Amino acid sequence: MQALDPSKLGRRQKLSNRQRRWRKLGTWSLVGAFLMIFAFFLVLDLGDMGVKSFPITYIVRSGSMVPAFNTGSLIVDTRFTSQMPLKSREIVTFANPVQQGVLLTHQIVGIVHKNHKVFIKTKGEANKYPDAFLTPESNIVGVYHFAIPLLGYVIVFIKTRWLWLAEMVAGFLAIYVVLTKVIRPARKEIKS
């Protein structure tokens, strides 16, 4: 049997079992974290595409609900149905009855029954006074569930700069390939 020369062992063979286990754990941890982030965004996108059982998301663009959530937060709502009971102090997202196409997320401060219809009186937590209008129940699109601070900024950046982001990823990938496939082998040849 021939003795192995340590200088001829490959990099992988030089690692101890402990180092290999830690490297494997690190690799699987990164893969797991990536899959969790991917699944999170997939669930959010399915809700925004109209799949009924998934939550819907909105990006906060004003500070009217501080301290409940700040500008740039991503809020996650449960889709509202007419069977859901409305409660005072509950936070809801609704279509503004005064400005068409504008969604607001405010707190219910009163429920008004008028002409066999239900209306809500709303107020932003940071606002001094309630909104100057009553909102019909049919304008409610979601019931606030939770908020993730600053994630809205990230999503807006990615959606508006997706090409820039793709270019950055491609650039980093190219640098990685050059470092691992061109420079390292060349340095190894010089050493030997």
C-alpha positions in Angstrom: 0.0 0.0 0.0 1.3 3.4 -0.9 1.4 6.3 1.6 -0.6 9.4 0.6 1.4 12.6 0.1 -0.5 15.4 2.0 0.5 18.0 -0.7 -1.4 16.0 -3.3 -4.6 15.7 -1.3 -7.4 17.8 -2.7 -8.9 20.7 -0.7 -12.0 18.7 0.2 -9.8 15.8 1.6 -7.8 18.2 3.7 -10.9 19.3 5.7 -11.6 17.4 8.9 -14.9 15.7 9.4 -16.0 18.5 11.8 -15.2 21.2 9.2 -17.2 19.3 6.6 -20.2 19.0 8.9 -20.1 22.7 9.7 -19.8 23.6 6.0 -22.7 21.3 5.1 -24.8 22.8 7.9 -24.0 26.3 6.7 -24.9 25.4 3.1 -28.2 23.8 4.1 -29.0 26.8 6.4 -28.5 29.2 3.5 -30.7 27.0 1.3 -33.4 26.8 4.0 -33.3 30.6 4.6 -33.6 31.2 0.8 -36.6 28.8 0.5 -38.4 30.4 3.5 -38.0 33.9 2.0 -39.1 32.6 -1.4 -42.2 30.9 0.2 -43.0 34.1 2.1 -43.0 36.2 -1.0 -44.9 33.5 -3.0 -47.7 33.5 -0.4 -47.9 37.3 -0.5 -47.9 37.4 -4.3 -50.7 34.8 -4.5 -52.9 36.9 -2.3 -52.2 40.0 -4.3 -53.1 38.1 -7.5 -56.6 37.4 -6.2 -56.3 33.9 -4.7 -59.1 34.1 -2.1 -57.5 32.2 0.8 -54.2 34.1 0.8 -53.6 37.4 2.6 -53.3 40.7 0.6 -50.5 43.2 1.2 -50.2 46.9 0.9 -47.3 49.3 1.3 -47.8 52.2 3.8 -47.3 55.5 2.0 -48.2 58.0 4.8 -47.7 58.4 8.5 -51.4 58.6 9.5 -51.3 55.3 11.5 -48.1 55.9 13.5 -47.4 54.3 16.0 -49.4 51.2 14.8 -47.1 51.1 11.7 -44.8 53.5 9.9 -44.4 54.8 6.4 -42.6 52.1 4.3 -44.1 49.2 6.2 -45.7 46.3 4.4 -49.1 45.6 5.9 -50.7 42.2 5.6 -54.5 42.0 5.6 -57.1 39.3 5.7 -59.5 39.6 2.8 -62.7 41.2 4.0 -66.1 39.4 3.5 -69.5 40.7 4.5 -69.8 37.8 7.0 -67.0 39.3 9.1 -68.3 41.3 12.0 -67.0 44.9 12.2 -65.7 46.1 15.5 -64.8 49.5 16.8 -60.9 49.9 17.2 -60.3 47.4 14.4 -58.0 48.5 11.6 -59.3 48.1 8.1 -58.1 48.8 4.5 -60.8 50.5 2.4 -61.4 52.3 -0.9 -61.6 56.0 -0.1 -65.2 57.1 -1.0 -64.0 60.6 -1.7 -60.9 60.0 -3.9 -61.5 57.2 -6.4 -58.6 54.7 -6.7 -57.1 55.6 -3.3 -56.9 52.9 -0.6 -56.6 53.9 3.1 -55.8 51.8 6.2 -57.4 53.4 9.2 -59.0 52.4 12.5 -62.7 52.1 12.9 -64.0 54.6 15.5 -67.7 54.1 14.8 -70.2 52.0 13.0 -73.3 53.7 11.6 -76.5 52.0 10.3 -78.2 54.2 7.7 -81.0 53.2 5.2 -80.4 49.5 5.8 -76.7 49.9 5.0 -73.6 49.8 7.2 -71.1 52.6 7.2 -67.9 53.0 9.2 -66.4 56.1 10.6 -62.6 55.9 10.5 -59.5 57.8 11.9 -55.8 57.5 11.5 -54.1 57.0 14.8 -51.7 60.0 14.2 -54.6 62.2 13.0 -56.2 64.6 15.4 -59.7 64.2 13.9 -61.7 61.4 12.3 -62.0 61.2 8.6 -64.5 63.7 7.2 -66.5 61.0 5.4 -68.4 57.8 6.2 -67.3 54.7 4.3 -69.8 52.1 3.1 -69.1 48.5 4.3 -68.8 47.5 0.6 -65.6 49.7 0.3 -63.7 47.6 2.8 -61.2 45.3 1.1 -59.1 44.0 4.1 -58.8 43.6 7.8 -55.4 44.5 9.2 -53.4 41.4 10.4 -49.8 42.6 11.0 -47.1 44.9 9.6 -43.5 44.3 8.7 -41.5 47.5 9.1 -39.5 48.9 6.2 -40.2 45.8 3.9 -42.4 48.0 1.7 -39.4 50.1 0.8 -37.5 47.0 -0.3 -40.5 45.7 -2.4 -40.9 49.1 -4.1 -37.1 49.2 -4.8 -37.2 45.7 -6.3 -40.3 46.3 -8.4 -39.0 49.6 -9.8 -35.4 48.5 -10.1 -35.7 44.9 -11.1 -33.5 45.3 -14.1 -30.8 47.0 -12.0 -31.0 44.2 -9.5 -30.7 41.6 -12.2 -27.6 43.4 -13.6 -26.1 43.4 -10.1 -26.7 39.7 -9.6 -25.2 38.9 -13.0 -22.2 41.1 -12.2 -21.6 39.3 -8.9 -22.0 36.0 -10.6 -19.5 37.0 -13.3 -17.0 38.1 -10.6 -17.5 34.8 -8.7 -16.9 32.7 -11.9 -13.7 34.7 -12.8 -12.4 34.3 -9.2 -13.1 30.6 -8.9 -12.6 29.3 -12.4 -9.9 31.5 -13.8 -7.8 33.2 -11.1 -7.6 30.4 -8.5 -6.5 27.7 -11.0 -3.9 30.1 -12.4 -2.6 30.8 -8.9 -2.4 27.0 -8.2 -0.4 26.5 -11.3 2.1 29.2 -10.4 2.6 27.7 -6.9 3.3 24.2 -8.3 
